[in-house]
Amino acid sequence: MTTDHIDLQVADRIATIVLDRPDKHNAITPAMAAALAAACREVDARDDVRVVLVRGGGTRAFSAGSDLNALAEDRGVWAFRNRIEYAAVVRDVRKPVIALLHGWVLGGGLEIALAADLRIAGRSAKLGAPEVQRGWVGGGGASQMLPRIVGVGRAMKMLLVGDPIPADEAHAIGLVDELLDDDAADARAAELAARMAQWSPVATQAAKAAVRASLEMPLSAGLRYENELHVVCMQARDRHEGIKAFQERRTAQFEGQ
């Protein structure tokens, strides 16, 4: 499915969402934001999807963020307040999300990457939050997620200076989880997606929910929440299949129930 420069393909329990506007560095228009939101809702609802991979079209960029020509249009404060926030729709996906990063990862593109659960980068990647250089602060989560991932000082530098950092620096500060040559990054992201797609979606979604909760809850509440998720998993049929497969020395065949 391709609509408004968002391409969605599903195979082998993996949904691949491509921000597909390479001639504009995959800059996101309001129509693209709406299409991305629709794609995220679809993959979350489909039982044949267990993992989501997000990437940019072409080789020059993951995404340069919002299309500045679209931002120049005066839609009024209320309409802009109620816009589709495209990083938020990625963050709201319950299933594991991998961001595959090449080339420019800027502004809203960085915020989409921050909304993912894993960030796999090729060495061509350059990550930055240049909004301050244009006169605003991003609205898709960079000021909240960057300090949690790289620390306050490094987040302040990225957000207040606005210059992009190279992939090796992003990896060194923990902004990128794995760094490889570009071709190897493609293969590694596919490998990780395939591995996670084998597991019970009950377990992977519970693990994601628990970690996300840890960003907001005090430790005591987080521990209680984790235990409740553990109880839910232990009542699922997938738990029985995991034990049986271990006992029979075979690969488990999880049904997601």
Steps between C-alpha positions, in 0.01 A plus 500: 500500500637842401319826570621858537866390498450243777561142388386209716594140425443193719690173466601230746328678791707815442342827387736735318394864490698714257501879515518515124575849374871471425519801268410716804708308756175332609376826651152447639194689382164506680370243250797275577438540874140387450613204288762404759237512774276272293789259439583487871139430592488223241815322612390519863168339412628223271556159657750412225736779615727448799782747431512835319801631308506870406746632242544778249477469125825529306841527660540869582266530796285324754301821525587869516189557712208722412476652155585866562287619209201333663590658836505840329126470429292692753245245620413687816601423858213262577541299182874472563437405863282212381732381223600136471827473693678239290762398755225440756318257271819291477551521876146373557554174310476217753721262302882518489621771260846511342626817330757442224700819458698619199603851400317798650299434816387849590229675697181299477701221339708479817179500704365204300828319571467585870146362494633161386620232741829425323711722277731326253718742305723491199818704515352756262245607763512854637260574784391842616230726640541822297165657592661764723688630195163565331334664799307230680522189715387163366161369608552128446687397812869586456518715815347216702661193348854626439577568870369155589721333240821706490485709819411863566830657398525329162130564435546868578791524258304337217188707564664837569774490236302314237794359306475134389737243642658215303389141545810396694441773759130410519599140569756601761241695702234228472270680256561221248482141626709338225728658238611319185594567141186602311441168321571307817255721691224402258576132553529538877165679533337225294668235714382656826148541366492136392624385840241699691223388261563141619410580859159516661342840436350472847854499641654765271215745547503444876876562513459821300213618720705435815803692377288790377328513838839520673552842337200639687445295815688498831687175556246349740211554259708380207588178678134436577404571140769264371369226726145550372626466142689187604177353638320576172775330300493196723130452427548512122514186289833614358657435840400134479642478147830655611543244778392210282740601223784519753417155633477355149815681383332670206422852385189641660206583275331792671145588401471827685238374742 
